[in-house]
Amino acid sequence: MASTFSALKKTRQSRLASSSAPSHVQSALTSSSNAAPAPGSTDVDLDSAGRDSTSLQSYGLYPELPRTLEILSTPTRGRGIFIRSGEDGGGAVKPGTTLLSIRPHISALSTSSLDAYCSACHAPPDPQKEGGSALKRCTRCKIIWYCSSKCQAADWAAHKPECTAIVNFQSHASSASANLDGGGNGDAGSAHQSHRIGEEGQEGGNRVPNEAVRALARMLWKKKREGGDSVWWREIEAMQSHRENIAATQHGTVAALAHTLTAYLSPTPSSHLEVLSDLGIGSARDLVDLLSKFTTNSFTLSTPSLSPIGVFISPITALINHSCAPNAVIVFPRAHPGAENRLEVIAIRDIQPGEEVLTSYIDISVPRVHRQKELKERYLFDCDCSLCSADTNGRAEPREGIWCSHGCGGVSLIPDAAQKIPSACEKCGKITQIDADELKHSIQLAEESLEKATAIEFTDPARALLLTTITYNLLLPTHPASSHPLLALTRFRIPLLINELFSLPQPTSLAEQHQRDAHVDEVCRAAAQCVAGVREVFPEGHPVRGIAIAELGKLLCVEVSPVESSDGGSTSSFETGTILSGLETTRFPRGADRLRLAFDTLLRARHELGIGFGVGGGDVGRQVEGMIQGLERELSAWRKVTSSTKVASVTSA
Ligand SMILES: C[S@@+](CC[C@H](N)C(=O)[O-])C[C@H]1O[C@@H](n2cnc3c(N)ncnc32)[C@H](O)[C@@H]1O
């Protein structure tokens, strides 16, 4: 029989003076359950076609689901969202179509983002605003920041209990947990669930529970406000839970999350049970169930340029199943101070009526074995998507290739654990001469350096850059731009290189100017290398591609001397196509040619952004559009100067 917190309270209260959540949680994690499935959970009956004919909407859930979409259940993936077929449907969907636009149920900023973004609208401070660009923080808890009093007022119902909890947590935290790791987010390429759980971060020296804990608490407080019978809460209840099957490797994490959440929700250990019970958590099993739902169904909150800044829950969106070759993406295209921050699910390729909408939960730029491991551990399934089961047809998988050692420009597949030598080159058919053990070692070294650098990215960016520079240069001669972990290293290094560039002092001599120019070119090379890799592993229109190409375009607009220094060699001829595909990433033109290259690059970015972020390309698309118009004016000014120079030289001749 399931133990309830009220029963436990009577018999064990004296022993609960110190926090006892983990032991309850551990037993709930290991015991089996005969709890009834939530309405419409994956245990629903299937019809002969393998689909659920019972619509969850008949329970009154998901009123915001557009008519063009429907929820169906499949035998292998559970419930999913499909493009409605038949007369009621809206027909095939084109790339760039917004399938769903909705406000998340709950969101919370990661600890490192708290003072950089408004906690209500998630926009950064408005630099145009009179009286400075700073956010204003809550004067009581001094942790949560807003862009305006309008946003503060809009968030007050959610922040009121949070404010008290933060203040209490800070005074009791030292006995609650010793874990003070930062609560930062993971990958920016997928909107799905890459945040870390069960950890705490520090904000200005204060102890603050991380975003997962704060989001869970906001969920429970809102449940209390709206009621357990509200559609809002029933949608959360209907989310899939893997409570029965949580991997043993995840038990510690779930227990730590439960521990911190309990300490955060209740001011003293002796009030834990009462507070949880008041919030509708009647047993340890309820708590584990909630945490499992959160782990399986939460998403990374991101900016319009895909920087991860927190976590959010959206039960409709969480009905979408995974594919490593997705046909849709989840993005936040716009973030404006004071405006509603809406997530959009956008089609990135044609989707036919009756076809399932699929997004990726993880970074799809990594090799199959890494993807499978992450999906298995966190989401408990073996991915059989088209990419995971694809026969590469003799073509080297771009994530796992090395350059052919015979100089033909082709790629060979790196040897797997059983093999000792790489497979034949896809182009010339010859075997690449490389020491398999050495290759394996250098890949491992690069993965480790990336992990270490990620941990110190914000505290010691110079060292993070140094760590990755060594391994980046080690892989560069033998690995194509799309290979793992070279692409990850390239993507990681770009913001660090940009920061370094913008922290350089204004040049005061020609020599300093040339040094700065060389630095600009180095960042452009990294951005071009990134574009080349990203284009191989992300499908056309994927937002990661649009952002990478826009980044390169913007960097090419950074002012450099119109002519290269005499020791820089001559400017080679170039074509945008070759630069974008990474074949020519060593030299960039100057003057008008550089502007033309920037212009062409931004045109391509506009096209990709218009798919991945929907019509207009979101905030980044708008910015790119402005730059395109500016470049058009500059290029026409160059043309005028050139033609008047020609006229002048003809006249003087
Ligand atoms: C966010 S939920 C998606 C909705 C879920 N199918 C449901 O019924 O609520 C994630 C869970 O769905 C299942 N799932 C998602 N994509 C899958 C896939 N490609 N193959 C098998 N199971 C999948 C897994 O159980 C996973 O943990």
PDBQT file of the ligand as one rigid body, heavy atoms in Angstrom, charges set to zero:
ROOT
HETATM    1  C1  LIG A 701       7.755  14.346 -24.300  1.00  0.00    +0.000 C 
HETATM    2  S1  LIG A 701       7.051  12.767 -24.288  1.00  0.00    +0.000 S 
HETATM    3  C2  LIG A 701       6.293  12.703 -25.864  1.00  0.00    +0.000 C 
HETATM    4  C3  LIG A 701       4.819  12.337 -25.768  1.00  0.00    +0.000 C 
HETATM    5  C4  LIG A 701       4.553  10.936 -25.336  1.00  0.00    +0.000 C 
HETATM    6  N1  LIG A 701       4.608  10.008 -26.443  1.00  0.00    +0.000 N 
HETATM    7  C5  LIG A 701       3.201  10.820 -24.642  1.00  0.00    +0.000 C 
HETATM    8  O1  LIG A 701       2.457   9.898 -24.923  1.00  0.00    +0.000 OA
HETATM    9  O2  LIG A 701       2.949  11.661 -23.774  1.00  0.00    +0.000 OA
HETATM   10  C6  LIG A 701       8.516  11.812 -24.448  1.00  0.00    +0.000 C 
HETATM   11  C7  LIG A 701       8.298  10.329 -24.358  1.00  0.00    +0.000 C 
HETATM   12  O3  LIG A 701       7.622   9.864 -25.529  1.00  0.00    +0.000 OA
HETATM   13  C8  LIG A 701       8.177   8.627 -25.983  1.00  0.00    +0.000 C 
HETATM   14  N2  LIG A 701       8.831   8.880 -27.284  1.00  0.00    +0.000 N 
HETATM   15  C9  LIG A 701       9.075  10.072 -27.858  1.00  0.00    +0.000 A 
HETATM   16  N3  LIG A 701       9.650   9.917 -29.069  1.00  0.00    +0.000 NA
HETATM   17  C10 LIG A 701       9.791   8.606 -29.268  1.00  0.00    +0.000 A 
HETATM   18  C11 LIG A 701      10.335   7.817 -30.322  1.00  0.00    +0.000 A 
HETATM   19  N4  LIG A 701      10.853   8.373 -31.413  1.00  0.00    +0.000 N 
HETATM   20  N5  LIG A 701      10.323   6.472 -30.187  1.00  0.00    +0.000 NA
HETATM   21  C12 LIG A 701       9.808   5.885 -29.074  1.00  0.00    +0.000 A 
HETATM   22  N6  LIG A 701       9.277   6.569 -28.032  1.00  0.00    +0.000 NA
HETATM   23  C13 LIG A 701       9.268   7.912 -28.124  1.00  0.00    +0.000 A 
HETATM   24  C14 LIG A 701       9.204   8.238 -24.949  1.00  0.00    +0.000 C 
HETATM   25  O4  LIG A 701       8.564   7.419 -24.012  1.00  0.00    +0.000 OA
HETATM   26  C15 LIG A 701       9.588   9.558 -24.323  1.00  0.00    +0.000 C 
HETATM   27  O5  LIG A 701      10.089   9.431 -23.018  1.00  0.00    +0.000 OA
ENDROOT
TORSDOF 0
